[in-house]
Amino acid sequence: MSISGISSTALSGMRAQTTRVSAIANNIANSSTPGYARLNTSLTSVESGGVQAVVCPTASDVDPAAELTDLIEAEQTYKANAVVFEAGADMWEMLMSIKRD
């Protein structure tokens, strides 16, 4: 996998977690709304590398504790992908400086 591939994979992970956080926020905001259908985010691998998030309504009720746990997990996963993205950018910068020299 190339450095740009690493960066794009990490970026797709950050985008997926952003989508997940949005669904969680919707669930928490609408937890007391009658007839609200809880949103569930499914993450799937993309053949070219990375991950895709798909949000679908479910028949289950909103559990605030579960939503907060999911939010913490999404935050940690986002941060991990951000570290990988930065490492890829640093590697790219280092390679470009070697090439210039």
Backbone hydrogen bonds, N-H to C=O, Kabsch-Sander energy under -0.5 kcal/mol:
donor,donor_aa,acceptor,acceptor_aa,energy
6,I,2,S,-2.3
7,S,3,I,-2.4
8,S,4,S,-2.5
9,T,5,G,-2.1
10,A,6,I,-2.5
11,L,7,S,-2.6
12,S,8,S,-2.1
13,G,9,T,-1.8
14,M,10,A,-2.1
15,R,11,L,-2.5
16,A,12,S,-2.3
17,Q,13,G,-2.1
18,T,14,M,-2.0
19,T,15,R,-2.2
20,R,16,A,-2.2
21,V,17,Q,-2.6
22,S,18,T,-2.0
23,A,19,T,-1.9
24,I,20,R,-2.3
25,A,21,V,-2.7
26,N,22,S,-2.1
27,N,23,A,-2.4
28,I,24,I,-2.6
29,A,25,A,-2.6
30,N,26,N,-1.9
31,S,28,I,-1.1
33,T,30,N,-1.9
36,Y,33,T,-1.9
38,R,36,Y,-0.7
38,R,60,S,-1.0
40,N,56,C,-3.1
42,S,40,N,-0.6
42,S,54,V,-3.0
44,T,52,Q,-2.5
46,V,50,G,-1.8
49,G,46,V,-2.3
52,Q,44,T,-2.8
54,V,42,S,-2.6
56,C,40,N,-2.6
58,T,38,R,-3.0
67,E,63,D,-2.4
68,L,64,P,-2.3
69,T,65,A,-2.1
70,D,66,A,-2.5
71,L,67,E,-2.2
72,I,68,L,-2.2
73,E,69,T,-2.2
74,A,70,D,-2.6
75,E,71,L,-2.4
76,Q,72,I,-2.4
77,T,73,E,-2.4
78,Y,74,A,-2.4
79,K,75,E,-2.4
80,A,76,Q,-2.2
81,N,77,T,-2.2
82,A,78,Y,-2.3
83,V,79,K,-2.1
84,V,80,A,-2.0
85,F,81,N,-2.5
86,E,82,A,-2.5
87,A,83,V,-2.4
88,G,84,V,-2.4
89,A,85,F,-2.2
90,D,86,E,-2.6
91,M,87,A,-2.5
92,W,88,G,-2.3
93,E,89,A,-2.5
94,M,90,D,-2.4
95,L,91,M,-2.6
96,M,92,W,-2.4
97,S,93,E,-1.9
98,I,94,M,-2.0
99,K,95,L,-2.3
100,R,96,M,-1.9
101,D,97,S,-1.4
